[in-house]
Amino acid sequence: MPIERLTLLHSNDMHGDFLAELRAGEGTLIGGLSLLAGYINQVRRTEENAIFAVAGDMLQGSLIDTEYRGISTMDVMNYLAPDVVTLGNHEFDYGLPQLLFLEKMAHFPIVNANLYLKPYNRRLMIPYLVVQRGHIRVLFIGVITEKVLAELSRDPLISTFISLAEVSEEVRRIVNAYKSEDIDLTVLLTHIGYEADVELAALLDPTLGVDIIIGGHSHTILDKPTVVNGILITQAGVGTDQIGRFDLQIDTDEDRIVAYEWQLVPIDSRMAPPDSELEAHIKRYSEAVDHKYDAILCHLARTLTHPDRTIETELGNLTADILAEVSRADVALMGSGAIRLPELGPLVTLRDFIACFPFADTLTKFNITGARLKRIFSHIMRPENRTGQGECYQVNAGVQAVYDNAARQLVSLQVRGEPVTDDRVYSVCVTGYHLRSCAQFLSITYEELSEIPRPRTIATSMQDVLEEYLRSNQNIARKVEGRLAYL
């Protein structure tokens, strides 16, 4: 029985995490792409057969990435030289044309099996890649679903399979087509979230021979791989503070894993020295950004926190209040996930602001009846939307919603101190991201939002609105006051 050894490293949701940070009280550097590169370089030197794969979301989340619209991240990723990468939802943040430009920049292959150009029934990216190390041949297939691609949901040219059942059929088609290639290991690189990975694994026919699912999107930390339907499922959290590592023993005659070890390896200066060349390259980007973005934007009365996207927060309340005031809307729904820092202030630099609010999305106002407004709150406050993978919202002052978890129903909804009535019309402000996927995120169709009258664009950049407001309003603060309450 010929046994071959393979080391499979994997990252996901790196989000332009360029720079190392000091671990409190220890003086040890953790994370950052140069330290990550140092560890990957070490593994490649010491292990005869090594592969490094990335399960989506290389982009977005750092000021350097935002300033260069992903070009800096792709440039640095070329230094890391991953063997295969799949797309995440944030690869689309700068628009499809920019993604296609970045894909041409990449020195590494980007795989996705289920994004199609609608009119021509052609895949947008290469669907799979066979990587050979020694006598081992590994088939990688990239997967994403429309659940995490809201930006494309209204694009007339791009489509993706919506259901996991359809995704499983696409995987079946590819695996069947390339079984004759004597594949020893089959790996799905997904960006659909841990729970969806588990569901997908349960749908796959065991005879297809899918061995591993390396996932992303939900930023899940695992103690060990989850096994479903004989498939190993894992993820490596978020950022560059850690990397997943499989050490596999593979029977290349029977094309199966006979033994494995998996660990989540912490990336710090004790594991491996940083890649000095990459460190110098990143420094050129960071110095240019530092010069521009270290200017002071405003001073808050105190530090405002945003510890959890599923609950009402101080920073969320301030943001929703600003959007409601600027748009003069009765209700402002600010997506919690668009607030990217756990705290802000009291001193706020332009760097801090952009890191906290990186999305220059449109701001739109529409009018709906009270009955439909209740439907929205019933949808966004339901328990299954608050698991960490749903779309949760912050709301402005004057809005108070009470939801009964046990009864699974909205108990009360008030606007400006008065109960919402079914036939009264209320104005609501949301970002373009949530408007484009309103049926999914808000349980209301675009046609319903367009009845009295059509939605109106208030601003082409929410980021500009927030920046200008903070420049002009110093020493402001907010507190958690029960705008969204759960029984």
VENJO-V834738 format. One record per helix or strand. SS is the DSSP state (~ for helix, > for strand). FROM is the first residue (numbers start at 0). TO is the last residue. If there is no record, write none. Layout:
{{SS:FROM:TO} {SS:FROM:TO}}
//
This chain:
{{>:2:10} {>:20:22} {>:27:29} {~:32:45} {>:49:54} {~:62:66} {~:70:79} {>:83:85} {~:88:91} {~:95:104} {>:109:110} {>:114:116} {~:117:119} {>:121:122} {>:125:125} {>:127:132} {>:135:143} {~:145:147} {~:149:151} {>:157:159} {~:163:180} {>:184:190} {~:193:202} {~:205:207} {>:211:213} {>:225:227} {>:230:233} {>:241:250} {>:255:265} {>:267:267} {~:275:292} {>:295:298} {>:303:304} {~:313:326} {>:330:334} {~:335:337} {>:342:343} {>:346:348} {~:349:355} {>:362:368} {~:369:379} {~:382:385} {>:392:394} {>:398:403} {>:408:414} {>:417:418} {>:424:430} {~:431:435} {~:437:441} {~:445:448} {>:455:458} {~:461:471} {>:483:485}}
//
